[in-house]
Amino acid sequence: MIARIHAIEPRSRANGPGARFVVWMQGCTLGCPGCFNPGTHVGGGREISIAELTDQIAAAQAAGIEGISLSGGEPLQQAEASAAILEAARGLGLSTLAFSGYTIEEIRALPGGPDVLARLDVLIDGRYVAGERLATGLRGSENQRIQLLTERYARADVEATPVAEIRIGPTGDLVLTGVNPLKLKR
């Protein structure tokens, strides 16, 4: 099976509780005004096999991550691939979290939606609404909800996630991530 992804961050603390492997899925048709990741919407990205991605997740686990987070783009617009990624992470004993512009009620009605939900510990749901900007506790706007789908985490664990992080890569590239990352002027 193949997933279309935008980017991978092998270790992040700003995308869920603890150190996490983050996969930004490529593709979203929701079009939330003010979206932080418009480059993840239509077109672009690259294909990766679930097996290759699982190998990368396992390597990150050996380096100390405790879970994975799916973001986007929109993970539920690749529900089959998202479920496979989450299943692989669960098989490694990792926690799972996903950000979705869909509400949990909408996800339950989507093809493959229940399969994704069955493999999640935490879901951050709801479209981003710029006029309700919150940017804390993994929620970009006040309407978004923290859905605890298992007992693995408490709400306080999720809300304690740092709002942003900056990583400088070995070649000097900057990665800005989180629900309230800095916007650098060029």
N, C-alpha and C positions, 0 to 999 in steps of 0.2 A: 504494500500500500504506500501511496505517496501523499505528502502534504505540501501545500504551497505556503512558504513562510516568508516573512519580511526580514526577521533578524532573530538571533539567539544571544542571550547573555548567560554565560555559564555559572555566574555567581552574583546574585543581587540580594540586597537587604531591603530594598524599597518597593518590592513587588509581592509582599506577603510576609507572614511570620518567619523569622529565621533566615538563613541563607537559602536561596532558591535558584533553580535553573529556570530561565524565562524564555518562552517561545512566543514571539509576536507572529501571529498568523497573518497571511496576506489576503486581502479581500474583505470589503465591507460595503454594503449598499445602503446602510442606514442614514448616512449623511448628516450626522449631528453637527449643527453649526458650532464652530469653535473647537472642534476635535483637535487634540494635541498631536495625533498621528495621521494626518491626511495622506501621507505617503504609503500607508497600508491599505488604502481603500481599493481602487480598481487597478488591475494590471500590475506589472512588476513582480517583485519577489523572486524566489527561486524554489525549485522542487527539491525535496529531500525524502528519502525513504524512511519509513517509520523505524526500520531496523538500524539505519545509520544514526538517526536521532536518539534511539534507545541506547546505542553505544556511547554517544556523547553524554547522555544523562547519567549512565552508569559511571563514566569517568569523573563526572562532576560529583557524584555521590561519594566516590573514593576520596575526593578532595574536601568532603565535609558538608555538602548541601543536605537539607532536611526535606526539601520538597520541590515541586515544580509549579509554575504559574503559566497559564495560557492567557495571552492578551491579543491585541490586534491593532488593526483589522477586527474581524468578528469571528471568534472561534466556532460559533454555532453555524456559520455559513460553510464550514467544513466539518460538520458534525461527526461523520464517520472517522475522519483522520484524527480529530480531537479526542474522540472516545478511545481510539487505538493508542494515542500518546499517553492519555491518562491511565489506561490499563497497563501499559508498560511501566509507568512510574509506580503504580500501585504494586505491581509484581516485584519491584525493587524495594518495597516497603516505604516509599516516599509519600509525603502528604501532597494533596492536590488542591489547586485553587484556579479559578478562571474569572476573568472579567468579561461581561457581556453587555451589550447595549439592549438586548432583549430582557424583558422581565421573566422571572421564573415561570409565571403563568404562560407566557408566550413560548418559552422553551419547552414546556411540557407538551405543547401542541405541534412543535416543529418535527419534521422527520429526523429521527436520530436524537432529538433533544433529550428524551428520557434516558437514553444510553449514556449521554454525557453526564447528566445529573447523577446517575447511579455511581459514577466514578469520581465524584467531587467531594472534598471535605468542606470547601468554602466557595460560594459564588458571590461575586459582586455584580448586581444586576441593575438594569435600567439605562436608558439613553442619557448621554451627557447633556445637561441643560446649562448653557453658559450663564444665564441669568440667575441660576441657583448655585453658582460656583462655591464649592466647599474646600476641596483639595486637602483633605486630611482623612485619616483612618481608612485609606484605600478607596475613598469615594471622591470622585471628581466634582460631583454636584449633590446637593441635599436630597434630591429625589432618589438617588441610588441607594440600594439596600445591601447590607451584609447578610447573606443567607448562610447560616451554619447548618450544613447538611449531615454532618457527623459530630461526634463529641470530641474529635481530635483537638480542636481549638475552642477557646472561649472568645467572646466578642472583644474583650480587652486585649487578647493576643493580636487580633487583627488590627484593632485601632492603634496599637503601639508601634505599628510599622512606620519607619521613617518616611516622610513625605517625598524625599528626593535623595538622589545620590549622583555623584559624578565619578566616573572611572576614567583614568587615563591609560590607554592601551600601550603596549610595548613600542608601537610605531608613532606614538603621540596622538592617536585618535582619541576624541572625547566621546563618551557615552553618557548622556543625560537621561535619567529615567526616574519613575515614580509618578505620583499623582500631582506633584507640584514642583516639577523640575524648573531650573532657571531657563530663561529664554535668552540666549546670547545674541548680541547685535553683531552684525558683520561689518 
